[in-house]
Amino acid sequence: MWNKDRSLLLSLGLVRALLIIIPVLCLCSPWMVRWYDLTDLDGIGLLDGSVFVPLMLCLNTAGVCAMVCLVYLYRLLANIRKSEVFVHQNCKCLRIISWCCLLASVPFAVFGLWRFLSFVMAFTALFFGIILRVVKNVIEQAVALREENDYTI
Amino acid sequence: MPIIVNLDVMMAKRKISSGDLAKIIDITPANLSILKTGKAKAIRFATLDKLCEALQCQPGDILEWRQEDE
């Protein structure tokens, strides 16, 4: 039977897997980007020419952001697993993840000059960043409520 | 916070220990410590009632308002 513990374990497992997959993908990115550069000749964008350098910069910058996101997501999930949901540490994790999403949207927005399709990724990252910011604010309020409750004698 | 808890003063006046007071008013010593050290954000009327009964005092003897420094 499916329950919240299993979804948490699955999330932790996926985060662990991604913590391995993303560095591997970053290491393999020169080959993948070269292949993309050679095959996707009809991509639409403002700027023409090879996309090797901009795409490499974009993917590796986003990769660093993704790694930071995953580390803090892992900490967040580990805290939730310990039943520590409304704590300041989780707010910090959500704030960092949110900033990473916002930062990751920048290289994709820049790469949008070469391939308009990249704006979709930039928008998605930006949207996630803003939504996480709202979630962080909600958790912050919940932490304040919990503290008030804990310190009401 | 400008509300000062003078519980330790009242306890000293009544010569009662923290452990004894915690037992009488039926709260944990940890919670009593939060109250004594001024870390508490609020106090329930029920707790205040028990404290006043145990220490034979008025709420004003335990709680005091002071002007916050600029």
Backbone of each chain as ProteinMPNN parsed JSONL, in Angstrom:
{"seq_chain_A": "MWNKDRSLLLSLGLVRALLIIIPVLCLCSPWMVRWYDLTDLDGIGLLDGSVFVPLMLCLNTAGVCAMVCLVYLYRLLANIRKSEVFVHQNCKCLRIISWCCLLASVPFAVFGLWRFLSFVMAFTALFFGIILRVVKNVIEQAVALREENDYTI", "coords_chain_A": {"N_chain_A": [[0.845, -1.208, 0.0], [0.48, 2.235, -0.816], [2.047, 4.915, 0.872], [2.78, 7.934, 2.827], [5.393, 7.72, 3.773], [6.603, 6.069, 1.955], [6.521, 7.64, -0.346], [8.226, 9.628, 0.451], [10.594, 8.203, 0.801], [10.971, 7.377, -1.824], [11.351, 9.854, -3.036], [13.723, 10.64, -1.762], [15.401, 8.656, -2.74], [15.344, 9.239, -5.477], [16.531, 11.746, -5.452], [19.081, 11.069, -4.534], [19.892, 9.484, -6.705], [19.876, 11.395, -8.737], [21.877, 13.036, -7.787], [24.068, 11.629, -8.524], [23.688, 11.238, -11.251], [23.608, 13.834, -12.445], [26.278, 15.07, -12.181], [27.6, 13.222, -13.822], [26.315, 13.628, -16.262], [27.104, 16.259, -16.676], [29.819, 15.873, -17.036], [29.756, 14.408, -19.373], [28.736, 16.244, -21.043], [30.224, 17.737, -23.087], [30.36, 15.985, -25.328], [27.661, 15.424, -25.811], [26.668, 17.958, -26.309], [28.147, 18.657, -28.53], [27.183, 16.805, -30.349], [24.51, 17.675, -30.463], [24.915, 20.213, -31.468], [25.794, 19.624, -34.008], [23.643, 18.302, -35.119], [21.217, 19.748, -34.709], [20.502, 21.925, -36.715], [18.552, 23.56, -37.545], [17.536, 25.059, -35.522], [15.689, 27.695, -33.96], [16.544, 31.044, -33.402], [17.788, 34.242, -32.204], [20.473, 34.652, -32.604], [22.941, 33.318, -34.773], [25.031, 30.534, -35.8], [27.525, 28.389, -34.209], [26.406, 26.574, -31.372], [27.85, 25.516, -29.416], [29.68, 26.571, -27.377], [28.007, 28.516, -25.929], [25.922, 26.775, -25.112], [27.28, 24.863, -23.632], [28.234, 26.431, -21.515], [25.794, 27.242, -20.478], [24.553, 24.785, -19.717], [26.389, 23.754, -17.858], [26.484, 25.729, -15.903], [23.829, 25.667, -15.057], [23.893, 23.078, -14.167], [25.535, 23.205, -11.903], [23.899, 24.77, -10.275], [21.779, 22.997, -10.077], [22.968, 20.904, -8.649], [23.496, 22.118, -6.173], [20.862, 22.67, -5.462], [19.886, 20.033, -5.224], [21.398, 19.009, -3.102], [20.475, 20.577, -0.969], [17.799, 19.935, -1.14], [17.892, 17.291, -0.458], [18.678, 17.513, 2.224], [16.42, 18.799, 3.191], [14.411, 16.865, 2.753], [15.441, 14.844, 4.357], [15.182, 16.027, 6.865], [12.393, 16.199, 6.988], [11.815, 13.546, 7.061], [12.734, 12.972, 9.576], [10.7, 13.944, 11.005], [10.909, 16.642, 11.403], [9.535, 19.226, 10.439], [8.525, 21.932, 10.488], [10.841, 23.825, 10.861], [13.573, 26.151, 11.249], [15.749, 25.466, 9.681], [14.684, 24.149, 7.475], [13.42, 26.229, 6.19], [15.626, 27.676, 5.416], [16.772, 25.844, 3.623], [14.758, 25.767, 1.642], [14.859, 28.411, 0.819], [17.41, 28.584, -0.32], [17.175, 26.672, -2.361], [15.191, 27.891, -3.854], [16.524, 30.251, -4.672], [18.512, 29.086, -6.221], [16.996, 28.001, -8.308], [16.063, 30.359, -9.435], [18.498, 31.474, -10.199], [19.341, 29.536, -12.01], [17.633, 29.984, -14.074], [18.69, 32.1, -15.429], [21.045, 31.447, -17.153], [19.647, 29.87, -19.011], [17.863, 31.689, -20.045], [19.631, 33.394, -21.298], [20.727, 31.656, -23.153], [18.537, 31.432, -24.702], [18.763, 33.3, -26.656], [20.1, 32.075, -28.676], [18.612, 29.77, -29.085], [15.261, 29.807, -29.163], [13.617, 28.061, -27.815], [14.775, 27.579, -25.41], [13.862, 29.526, -23.721], [11.604, 28.493, -22.607], [12.54, 26.696, -20.719], [13.86, 28.528, -19.1], [11.709, 30.034, -18.185], [10.306, 28.044, -16.801], [12.122, 27.383, -14.734], [12.255, 29.853, -13.467], [9.602, 30.156, -12.66], [9.34, 27.967, -10.889], [11.179, 28.789, -8.976], [9.938, 31.086, -7.959], [7.537, 30.031, -6.966], [8.567, 28.315, -5.02], [9.602, 30.186, -3.322], [7.282, 31.307, -2.304], [6.293, 29.06, -0.968], [8.316, 28.791, 0.886], [7.917, 31.099, 2.392], [5.451, 30.481, 3.508], [6.118, 28.264, 5.075], [7.829, 29.528, 6.82], [6.056, 31.149, 8.225], [4.601, 29.145, 9.44], [6.573, 28.07, 11.072], [6.919, 30.175, 12.842], [4.394, 30.15, 14.059], [4.462, 27.608, 15.229], [6.57, 27.943, 17.026], [5.478, 29.876, 18.688], [3.409, 28.425, 19.749], [4.846, 26.387, 21.02], [6.15, 27.865, 22.942], [4.153, 28.744, 24.553], [2.999, 28.622, 27.675]], "CA_chain_A": [[0.0, 0.0, 0.0], [1.269, 3.471, -0.914], [1.838, 5.856, 1.978], [3.653, 9.118, 2.745], [6.781, 7.301, 4.005], [7.146, 5.536, 0.693], [6.762, 8.751, -1.283], [9.425, 10.308, 0.962], [11.741, 7.342, 0.479], [11.152, 7.438, -3.28], [11.939, 11.172, -3.322], [15.132, 10.6, -1.324], [16.102, 7.784, -3.698], [15.492, 9.978, -6.738], [17.521, 12.814, -5.229], [20.393, 10.396, -4.511], [20.212, 9.085, -8.081], [20.205, 12.61, -9.5], [23.18, 13.538, -7.317], [25.095, 10.896, -9.287], [23.45, 11.406, -12.694], [23.904, 15.195, -12.947], [27.716, 15.255, -12.472], [27.967, 12.383, -14.975], [25.821, 14.335, -17.45], [27.962, 17.436, -16.88], [31.085, 15.38, -17.593], [29.505, 13.954, -20.754], [28.094, 17.322, -21.801], [30.887, 18.156, -24.346], [29.972, 15.086, -26.425], [26.228, 15.591, -26.098], [26.462, 19.299, -26.889], [28.718, 18.623, -29.892], [26.205, 16.079, -31.164], [23.359, 18.573, -30.642], [25.369, 21.316, -32.325], [25.914, 19.131, -35.386], [22.36, 17.805, -35.647], [20.141, 20.737, -34.656], [20.923, 23.08, -37.525], [17.378, 24.392, -37.861], [17.019, 25.706, -34.31], [15.336, 29.103, -34.193], [17.038, 31.977, -32.388], [18.229, 35.536, -32.747], [21.867, 34.546, -33.011], [23.266, 32.123, -35.565], [26.358, 29.973, -35.561], [27.649, 27.23, -33.32], [25.863, 26.784, -30.016], [28.656, 24.686, -28.508], [30.168, 27.319, -26.193], [26.907, 28.99, -25.067], [25.164, 25.673, -24.512], [28.14, 24.262, -22.591], [28.198, 27.342, -20.355], [24.435, 27.204, -19.938], [24.292, 23.5, -19.054], [27.249, 23.555, -16.678], [26.029, 26.658, -14.849], [22.582, 25.094, -14.538], [24.285, 21.855, -13.461], [26.012, 23.602, -10.559], [22.686, 25.173, -9.54], [21.01, 21.768, -9.808], [23.649, 20.156, -7.581], [23.228, 22.819, -4.9], [19.433, 22.405, -5.202], [19.699, 18.644, -4.799], [21.987, 18.837, -1.761], [19.549, 21.159, 0.009], [16.552, 19.157, -1.198], [18.166, 16.076, 0.322], [18.625, 17.911, 3.639], [15.008, 19.089, 3.489], [13.69, 15.592, 2.833], [15.948, 14.127, 5.541], [14.525, 16.659, 8.025], [10.975, 15.806, 6.989], [11.808, 12.136, 7.48], [12.929, 12.957, 11.04], [9.514, 14.662, 11.525], [11.235, 18.049, 11.687], [9.005, 19.905, 9.25], [8.471, 23.386, 10.652], [12.059, 24.294, 11.521], [14.266, 27.216, 10.493], [16.664, 24.854, 8.715], [13.921, 23.868, 6.254], [13.216, 27.527, 5.515], [16.913, 27.991, 4.784], [16.887, 24.941, 2.47], [13.826, 26.218, 0.597], [15.344, 29.7, 0.296], [18.562, 28.312, -1.198], [16.663, 25.985, -3.56], [14.488, 28.903, -4.636], [17.536, 31.114, -5.313], [19.187, 28.292, -7.265], [16.087, 27.935, -9.455], [16.076, 31.682, -10.077], [19.807, 31.622, -10.859], [19.407, 28.607, -13.154], [16.835, 30.51, -15.193], [19.484, 33.12, -16.145], [21.743, 30.909, -18.331], [18.691, 29.408, -20.028], [17.332, 32.891, -20.708], [20.692, 33.887, -22.203], [20.821, 30.715, -24.285], [17.355, 31.674, -25.529], [19.165, 34.121, -27.806], [20.503, 31.135, -29.741], [17.475, 28.863, -29.327], [14.097, 30.35, -28.447], [13.03, 26.995, -26.992], [15.4, 27.657, -24.086], [13.07, 30.423, -22.868], [10.637, 27.651, -21.884], [13.28, 26.214, -19.544], [14.102, 29.692, -18.236], [10.439, 30.366, -17.548], [9.986, 26.975, -15.847], [12.996, 27.555, -13.566], [11.822, 31.085, -12.791], [8.306, 29.855, -12.042], [9.636, 27.095, -9.74], [11.855, 29.617, -7.975], [8.954, 31.981, -7.321], [6.606, 29.187, -6.191], [9.296, 27.858, -3.828], [9.707, 31.364, -2.451], [5.987, 31.394, -1.61], [6.241, 27.916, -0.039], [9.259, 29.122, 1.975], [7.259, 32.089, 3.258], [4.396, 29.776, 4.249], [6.798, 27.438, 6.099], [8.352, 30.482, 7.804], [4.925, 31.512, 9.089], [4.276, 27.949, 10.233], [7.625, 27.968, 12.101], [6.59, 31.199, 13.852], [3.222, 29.647, 14.799], [4.891, 26.466, 16.049], [7.371, 28.48, 18.129], [4.561, 30.53, 19.614], [2.691, 27.344, 20.435], [5.799, 25.708, 21.91], [6.527, 28.75, 24.046], [2.976, 29.138, 25.337], [3.004, 27.724, 28.837]], "C_chain_A": [[0.88, 1.257, 0.0], [0.998, 4.365, 0.296], [2.883, 6.97, 1.895], [5.128, 8.761, 2.967], [7.418, 6.791, 2.716], [7.417, 6.656, -0.301], [8.013, 9.529, -0.869], [10.685, 9.51, 0.612], [12.044, 7.387, -1.014], [11.807, 8.768, -3.666], [13.415, 11.195, -2.942], [15.967, 9.773, -2.296], [16.364, 8.509, -5.009], [16.537, 11.085, -6.598], [18.927, 12.209, -5.225], [20.834, 10.032, -5.922], [20.632, 10.303, -8.905], [21.537, 13.219, -9.073], [24.33, 12.82, -8.03], [24.955, 11.216, -10.78], [23.897, 12.787, -13.199], [25.41, 15.448, -13.153], [28.175, 14.438, -13.682], [27.539, 13.079, -16.267], [26.674, 15.568, -17.747], [29.296, 17.017, -17.503], [30.925, 14.966, -19.058], [28.985, 15.08, -21.638], [28.858, 17.739, -23.069], [30.474, 17.292, -25.538], [28.513, 15.307, -26.827], [25.977, 16.923, -26.795], [27.009, 19.342, -28.329], [27.746, 17.929, -30.854], [25.01, 16.971, -31.482], [23.716, 19.686, -31.622], [25.414, 20.884, -33.794], [24.564, 18.747, -35.986], [21.282, 18.882, -35.712], [20.557, 22.001, -35.4], [19.771, 24.048, -37.752], [16.801, 25.087, -36.643], [16.788, 27.189, -34.539], [15.859, 29.971, -33.052], [17.481, 33.267, -33.04], [19.636, 35.44, -33.308], [22.109, 33.243, -33.756], [24.635, 31.586, -35.145], [26.324, 28.829, -34.578], [27.108, 27.561, -31.925], [26.713, 26.049, -28.981], [29.043, 25.443, -27.229], [28.997, 27.828, -25.332], [26.138, 27.864, -24.385], [25.968, 24.981, -23.414], [28.097, 25.116, -21.321], [26.845, 27.269, -19.654], [24.218, 25.92, -19.137], [25.129, 23.33, -17.787], [26.886, 24.511, -15.538], [24.756, 26.108, -14.207], [22.88, 23.821, -13.741], [24.75, 22.139, -12.043], [24.803, 23.985, -9.689], [21.884, 23.927, -9.148], [21.633, 20.96, -8.676], [23.394, 20.786, -6.215], [21.779, 22.565, -4.483], [19.248, 21.016, -4.607], [20.249, 18.401, -3.398], [21.01, 19.373, -0.707], [18.198, 20.455, 0.011], [16.703, 17.871, -0.381], [18.082, 16.376, 1.82], [17.176, 18.146, 4.081], [14.225, 17.788, 3.68], [14.129, 14.783, 4.055], [15.328, 14.705, 6.818], [13.07, 16.229, 8.124], [10.859, 14.353, 7.46], [11.969, 12.016, 8.996], [11.762, 13.658, 11.756], [9.843, 16.077, 11.969], [10.816, 18.864, 10.467], [9.1, 21.422, 9.397], [9.662, 23.868, 11.475], [12.758, 25.309, 10.615], [15.164, 26.642, 9.4], [15.948, 24.564, 7.383], [13.643, 25.142, 5.467], [14.482, 27.914, 4.744], [17.091, 27.137, 3.518], [16.01, 25.435, 1.326], [14.282, 27.533, -0.02], [16.494, 29.472, -0.69], [18.091, 27.636, -2.494], [15.974, 27.001, -4.475], [15.474, 29.816, -5.383], [18.247, 30.373, -6.441], [18.321, 28.192, -8.512], [16.101, 29.266, -10.206], [17.387, 31.905, -10.833], [19.901, 30.751, -12.106], [18.621, 29.132, -14.346], [17.652, 31.491, -16.044], [20.231, 32.519, -17.352], [20.796, 30.407, -19.414], [18.088, 30.599, -20.777], [18.35, 33.438, -21.703], [20.803, 32.968, -23.421], [19.603, 30.839, -25.217], [17.656, 32.555, -26.729], [19.572, 33.243, -28.985], [19.347, 30.194, -30.121], [16.295, 29.347, -28.487], [13.474, 29.35, -27.47], [13.566, 27.05, -25.55], [14.639, 28.596, -23.147], [12.041, 29.64, -22.052], [11.285, 27.146, -20.591], [13.499, 27.346, -18.545], [12.837, 30.049, -17.475], [10.087, 29.328, -16.482], [10.807, 27.145, -14.561], [12.583, 28.777, -12.751], [10.524, 30.85, -12.016], [8.491, 29.005, -10.779], [10.249, 27.909, -8.602], [10.872, 30.488, -7.213], [7.987, 31.176, -6.445], [7.291, 28.706, -4.903], [9.46, 28.984, -2.812], [8.421, 31.504, -1.62], [5.887, 30.275, -0.568], [7.145, 28.199, 1.169], [8.617, 30.116, 2.949], [6.17, 31.435, 4.107], [5.022, 28.965, 5.388], [7.335, 28.352, 7.215], [7.259, 30.908, 8.787], [4.543, 30.347, 9.991], [5.294, 27.768, 11.359], [7.323, 28.959, 13.232], [5.41, 30.74, 14.709], [3.606, 28.508, 15.743], [5.676, 26.956, 17.266], [6.479, 29.147, 19.175], [3.808, 29.487, 20.431], [3.596, 26.638, 21.446], [6.129, 26.549, 23.136], [5.309, 29.368, 24.746], [2.843, 28.13, 26.464], [1.648, 27.769, 29.531]], "O_chain_A": [[1.881, 1.335, 0.712], [-0.152, 4.547, 0.694], [3.751, 6.963, 1.022], [6.013, 9.416, 2.417], [8.589, 7.04, 2.428], [8.419, 6.631, -1.015], [8.761, 10.022, -1.713], [11.697, 10.068, 0.186], [13.203, 7.428, -1.426], [12.701, 8.808, -4.512], [14.253, 11.699, -3.69], [17.093, 10.14, -2.633], [17.45, 8.415, -5.581], [17.326, 11.327, -7.512], [19.849, 12.757, -5.829], [21.988, 10.239, -6.297], [21.601, 10.257, -9.662], [22.238, 13.836, -9.876], [25.436, 13.353, -8.124], [25.944, 11.433, -11.481], [24.501, 12.888, -14.267], [25.793, 15.986, -14.191], [29.016, 14.882, -14.463], [28.29, 13.12, -17.24], [26.938, 15.889, -18.906], [29.834, 17.701, -18.373], [31.83, 15.146, -19.872], [28.812, 14.898, -22.843], [28.211, 18.072, -24.062], [30.261, 17.809, -26.634], [28.176, 15.367, -28.009], [25.189, 17.013, -27.736], [26.426, 19.967, -29.215], [27.514, 18.374, -31.978], [24.549, 17.022, -32.622], [22.922, 20.05, -32.49], [25.115, 21.665, -34.698], [24.357, 18.85, -37.196], [20.511, 18.925, -36.671], [20.915, 23.01, -34.793], [19.981, 25.208, -38.107], [15.705, 25.643, -36.706], [17.57, 27.86, -35.213], [15.642, 29.667, -31.88], [17.544, 33.376, -34.265], [19.964, 36.046, -34.329], [21.553, 32.201, -33.411], [25.291, 32.125, -34.254], [25.264, 28.359, -34.166], [27.316, 28.648, -31.386], [26.341, 25.967, -27.81], [28.753, 24.984, -26.124], [28.99, 27.596, -24.122], [25.75, 27.983, -23.223], [25.415, 24.565, -22.396], [27.946, 24.604, -20.212], [26.755, 27.239, -18.427], [23.749, 25.971, -18.0], [24.645, 22.826, -16.774], [26.97, 24.152, -14.364], [24.62, 26.084, -12.984], [22.2, 23.525, -12.759], [24.411, 21.418, -11.105], [24.7, 23.581, -8.531], [21.379, 23.825, -8.03], [20.923, 20.396, -7.844], [23.116, 20.095, -5.235], [21.495, 22.285, -3.319], [18.543, 20.844, -3.612], [19.647, 17.679, -2.603], [20.748, 18.722, 0.304], [17.53, 20.386, 1.043], [15.771, 17.428, 0.291], [17.5, 15.61, 2.587], [16.766, 17.756, 5.174], [13.475, 17.635, 4.645], [13.316, 14.126, 4.704], [14.99, 13.963, 7.74], [12.574, 15.93, 9.211], [9.919, 13.99, 8.167], [11.431, 11.104, 9.624], [11.83, 13.929, 12.955], [9.147, 16.65, 12.807], [11.624, 19.155, 9.585], [9.674, 22.108, 8.551], [9.516, 24.266, 12.631], [12.566, 25.326, 9.399], [15.326, 27.239, 8.335], [16.53, 24.715, 6.308], [13.632, 25.136, 4.236], [14.434, 28.398, 3.613], [17.508, 27.641, 2.475], [16.456, 25.514, 0.181], [14.121, 27.756, -1.22], [16.543, 30.087, -1.755], [18.548, 27.981, -3.584], [16.145, 26.979, -5.694], [15.288, 30.115, -6.562], [18.549, 30.953, -7.484], [18.82, 28.283, -9.634], [16.145, 29.304, -11.436], [17.401, 32.443, -11.941], [20.46, 31.16, -13.124], [18.901, 28.775, -15.49], [17.358, 31.696, -17.222], [20.077, 33.019, -18.466], [21.102, 30.505, -20.603], [17.837, 30.529, -21.98], [17.998, 33.884, -22.795], [20.95, 33.425, -24.554], [19.643, 30.406, -26.369], [16.906, 32.564, -27.705], [19.406, 33.624, -30.144], [19.135, 29.871, -31.29], [16.331, 29.3, -27.257], [12.892, 29.724, -26.452], [12.899, 26.624, -24.607], [14.751, 28.482, -21.927], [11.651, 30.052, -20.959], [10.674, 27.163, -19.522], [13.352, 27.175, -17.335], [12.878, 30.33, -16.278], [9.629, 29.678, -15.394], [10.275, 27.065, -13.454], [12.564, 28.747, -11.52], [10.374, 31.287, -10.875], [7.889, 29.277, -9.741], [9.895, 27.745, -7.435], [10.951, 30.618, -5.992], [7.659, 31.583, -5.33], [6.68, 28.69, -3.835], [9.457, 28.755, -1.602], [8.459, 31.778, -0.42], [5.457, 30.502, 0.563], [6.797, 27.893, 2.31], [8.755, 29.991, 4.165], [5.985, 31.784, 5.273], [4.528, 28.973, 6.516], [7.3, 27.998, 8.393], [7.484, 31.016, 9.992], [4.203, 30.538, 11.159], [4.936, 27.364, 12.465], [7.452, 28.634, 14.413], [5.416, 30.914, 15.928], [3.152, 28.442, 16.885], [5.489, 26.469, 18.381], [6.693, 29.005, 20.379], [3.6, 29.643, 21.634], [3.185, 26.33, 22.565], [6.358, 26.022, 24.225], [5.422, 30.38, 25.438], [2.605, 26.943, 26.236], [1.444, 27.083, 30.533]]}, "seq_chain_B": "MPIIVNLDVMMAKRKISSGDLAKIIDITPANLSILKTGKAKAIRFATLDKLCEALQCQPGDILEWRQEDE", "coords_chain_B": {"N_chain_B": [[11.17, 41.72, 24.874], [8.69, 43.793, 26.393], [7.304, 42.749, 28.567], [7.919, 41.519, 31.678], [8.798, 38.605, 33.421], [8.409, 37.878, 36.679], [8.742, 35.56, 38.095], [10.745, 34.094, 39.375], [11.407, 35.796, 41.474], [9.068, 35.816, 43.023], [9.015, 33.128, 43.663], [11.277, 32.935, 45.229], [10.49, 34.554, 47.324], [8.421, 33.038, 48.392], [9.807, 30.858, 49.062], [10.092, 28.453, 47.53], [10.954, 25.664, 45.552], [11.932, 25.125, 42.074], [11.336, 22.581, 41.118], [9.417, 21.682, 42.95], [7.377, 23.578, 42.566], [6.757, 23.102, 39.887], [5.68, 20.559, 40.123], [3.438, 21.087, 41.725], [1.864, 22.819, 40.158], [1.535, 21.278, 37.99], [3.123, 21.228, 35.557], [5.817, 20.709, 33.224], [9.251, 20.673, 34.377], [10.89, 21.793, 32.455], [9.21, 23.476, 30.975], [8.555, 25.245, 32.996], [10.992, 26.388, 33.403], [11.3, 27.734, 30.973], [9.392, 29.672, 31.326], [10.399, 31.007, 33.596], [12.808, 32.029, 32.671], [12.017, 33.915, 30.91], [11.621, 33.289, 28.283], [9.231, 32.524, 27.297], [6.437, 32.937, 25.094], [3.811, 33.346, 25.511], [1.293, 33.052, 28.094], [-0.942, 30.749, 29.455], [-4.243, 31.337, 30.761], [-5.052, 29.369, 32.511], [-2.642, 28.325, 33.454], [-1.6, 30.569, 34.684], [-3.483, 30.936, 36.64], [-3.071, 28.644, 38.213], [-0.456, 29.162, 39.034], [-0.768, 31.529, 40.536], [-2.365, 30.557, 42.551], [-0.723, 28.63, 43.719], [1.427, 30.196, 44.564], [0.23, 32.042, 46.057], [-0.461, 34.727, 45.235], [-0.965, 37.712, 43.173], [-1.686, 38.084, 39.613], [-0.255, 40.315, 38.754], [1.919, 40.33, 40.424], [3.543, 38.49, 39.348], [3.805, 39.061, 36.643], [5.123, 41.83, 34.857], [5.052, 45.04, 33.339], [7.325, 46.808, 31.36], [8.725, 49.805, 30.038], [9.944, 49.619, 26.775], [13.357, 49.819, 25.863], [14.682, 52.414, 23.791]], "CA_chain_B": [[9.744, 41.983, 25.089], [8.564, 44.628, 27.601], [6.662, 42.045, 29.69], [8.94, 40.829, 32.482], [8.243, 37.564, 34.294], [9.106, 37.915, 37.976], [8.405, 34.309, 38.769], [11.838, 33.7, 40.286], [11.319, 36.658, 42.659], [7.962, 35.299, 43.831], [9.414, 31.807, 44.168], [12.234, 33.183, 46.32], [9.705, 35.086, 48.462], [7.634, 31.935, 48.966], [10.787, 29.804, 49.379], [9.656, 27.223, 46.858], [11.904, 25.302, 44.478], [11.343, 24.954, 40.733], [10.796, 21.218, 41.015], [8.177, 21.61, 43.742], [6.344, 24.395, 41.91], [6.361, 22.391, 38.667], [4.806, 19.457, 40.543], [2.167, 21.632, 42.235], [1.017, 23.373, 39.077], [1.431, 20.218, 36.989], [3.788, 21.467, 34.264], [7.153, 20.108, 33.244], [10.303, 21.614, 34.81], [11.405, 22.484, 31.261], [8.278, 24.578, 30.688], [8.687, 26.237, 34.078], [12.25, 27.081, 33.129], [11.019, 28.672, 29.857], [8.639, 30.771, 31.933], [11.277, 31.743, 34.507], [13.878, 32.729, 31.946], [11.428, 34.948, 30.044], [11.603, 32.869, 26.87], [7.839, 32.216, 26.924], [5.788, 33.932, 24.233], [2.473, 33.575, 26.073], [0.972, 32.217, 29.257], [-2.378, 30.457, 29.485], [-4.929, 31.744, 31.997], [-5.084, 28.206, 33.404], [-1.323, 28.244, 34.099], [-1.495, 31.74, 35.559], [-4.374, 30.63, 37.771], [-2.382, 27.668, 39.075], [0.719, 29.833, 39.622], [-1.236, 32.46, 41.573], [-2.866, 29.749, 43.658], [0.417, 27.986, 44.378], [2.314, 31.193, 45.177], [-0.629, 32.956, 46.834], [-0.169, 36.092, 44.78], [-1.786, 38.215, 42.071], [-0.95, 38.038, 38.325], [0.656, 41.469, 38.69], [3.154, 40.03, 41.17], [4.376, 37.61, 38.497], [4.06, 39.74, 35.361], [5.353, 43.267, 34.983], [5.288, 45.694, 32.052], [8.337, 47.87, 31.403], [8.919, 50.524, 28.773], [11.054, 49.065, 26.002], [14.402, 50.81, 25.574], [14.778, 52.827, 22.376]], "C_chain_B": [[9.57, 42.792, 26.382], [7.821, 43.964, 28.768], [7.74, 41.227, 30.414], [8.245, 39.806, 33.381], [9.07, 37.548, 35.58], [8.839, 36.653, 38.801], [9.485, 33.904, 39.778], [11.806, 34.523, 41.588], [10.237, 36.125, 43.603], [8.317, 33.945, 44.444], [10.373, 31.955, 45.355], [11.491, 33.677, 47.559], [8.952, 33.961, 49.169], [8.51, 30.74, 49.353], [10.343, 28.446, 48.807], [10.612, 26.912, 45.698], [11.157, 25.102, 43.151], [10.659, 23.596, 40.602], [9.466, 21.096, 41.742], [7.05, 22.366, 43.052], [5.83, 23.689, 40.648], [5.399, 21.255, 39.002], [3.428, 19.987, 40.958], [1.272, 22.101, 41.085], [0.922, 22.439, 37.867], [1.921, 20.645, 35.592], [5.191, 20.885, 34.352], [8.174, 21.132, 33.741], [10.875, 22.413, 33.632], [10.523, 23.678, 30.917], [8.36, 25.668, 31.755], [9.963, 27.065, 33.873], [12.073, 28.11, 32.006], [10.313, 29.917, 30.413], [9.553, 31.658, 32.792], [12.311, 32.597, 33.769], [13.344, 33.798, 30.985], [11.421, 34.586, 28.573], [10.178, 32.632, 26.374], [7.245, 33.337, 26.086], [4.397, 34.271, 24.761], [2.278, 32.67, 27.271], [-0.547, 31.999, 29.28], [-2.967, 30.937, 30.815], [-4.912, 30.602, 33.008], [-3.764, 28.081, 34.174], [-1.158, 29.378, 35.1], [-2.325, 31.522, 36.824], [-3.668, 29.698, 38.761], [-1.188, 28.313, 39.789], [0.294, 30.74, 40.778], [-1.717, 31.688, 42.801], [-1.695, 29.151, 44.45], [1.283, 28.995, 45.137], [1.55, 32.204, 46.038], [-0.318, 34.418, 46.492], [-1.13, 36.497, 43.674], [-0.988, 38.113, 40.761], [0.08, 39.164, 38.208], [1.949, 41.27, 39.468], [4.121, 39.209, 40.308], [4.769, 38.328, 37.2], [4.184, 41.25, 35.569], [5.588, 43.85, 33.6], [6.327, 46.798, 32.237], [8.466, 48.512, 30.038], [10.137, 49.941, 28.053], [12.065, 50.16, 25.7], [14.442, 51.123, 24.097], [16.006, 52.232, 21.728]], "O_chain_B": [[10.24, 42.502, 27.374], [7.717, 44.553, 29.844], [8.381, 40.358, 29.822], [7.235, 40.106, 34.018], [10.263, 37.246, 35.569], [8.729, 36.692, 40.026], [9.187, 33.438, 40.878], [12.133, 34.016, 42.661], [10.45, 35.998, 44.809], [7.968, 33.655, 45.588], [10.298, 31.218, 46.338], [11.802, 33.288, 48.685], [8.86, 33.939, 50.396], [8.026, 29.748, 49.896], [10.241, 27.448, 49.52], [11.019, 27.81, 44.961], [9.937, 24.936, 43.116], [9.563, 23.479, 40.055], [8.516, 20.498, 41.238], [5.923, 21.879, 42.957], [4.629, 23.678, 40.375], [4.435, 21.008, 38.278], [2.395, 19.423, 40.598], [0.076, 21.81, 41.054], [0.307, 22.774, 36.855], [1.232, 20.451, 34.59], [5.685, 20.604, 35.444], [7.986, 22.333, 33.547], [11.29, 23.561, 33.792], [11.023, 24.76, 30.606], [8.249, 26.857, 31.456], [9.998, 28.267, 34.135], [12.619, 29.211, 32.07], [10.602, 31.048, 30.021], [9.491, 32.886, 32.727], [12.64, 33.711, 34.176], [14.117, 34.497, 30.33], [11.242, 35.448, 27.712], [9.945, 32.55, 25.168], [7.502, 34.518, 26.321], [3.869, 35.35, 24.492], [2.978, 31.674, 27.452], [-1.326, 32.943, 29.142], [-2.294, 30.945, 31.846], [-4.776, 30.829, 34.21], [-3.75, 27.778, 35.367], [-0.65, 29.188, 36.206], [-1.913, 31.881, 37.927], [-3.668, 29.929, 39.97], [-0.934, 28.059, 40.967], [0.901, 30.729, 41.849], [-1.504, 32.109, 43.938], [-1.685, 29.168, 45.681], [1.806, 28.694, 46.211], [2.137, 33.092, 46.656], [0.037, 35.219, 47.357], [-2.004, 35.722, 43.285], [0.242, 38.062, 40.789], [1.152, 38.98, 37.632], [2.948, 41.944, 39.217], [5.335, 39.229, 40.509], [5.9, 38.219, 36.727], [3.448, 41.853, 36.35], [6.252, 43.227, 32.772], [6.224, 47.617, 33.151], [8.334, 47.848, 29.01], [11.21, 49.79, 28.637], [11.7, 51.277, 25.332], [14.265, 50.245, 23.253], [16.254, 52.466, 20.545]]}, "name": "protein", "num_of_chains": 2, "seq": "MWNKDRSLLLSLGLVRALLIIIPVLCLCSPWMVRWYDLTDLDGIGLLDGSVFVPLMLCLNTAGVCAMVCLVYLYRLLANIRKSEVFVHQNCKCLRIISWCCLLASVPFAVFGLWRFLSFVMAFTALFFGIILRVVKNVIEQAVALREENDYTIMPIIVNLDVMMAKRKISSGDLAKIIDITPANLSILKTGKAKAIRFATLDKLCEALQCQPGDILEWRQEDE"}
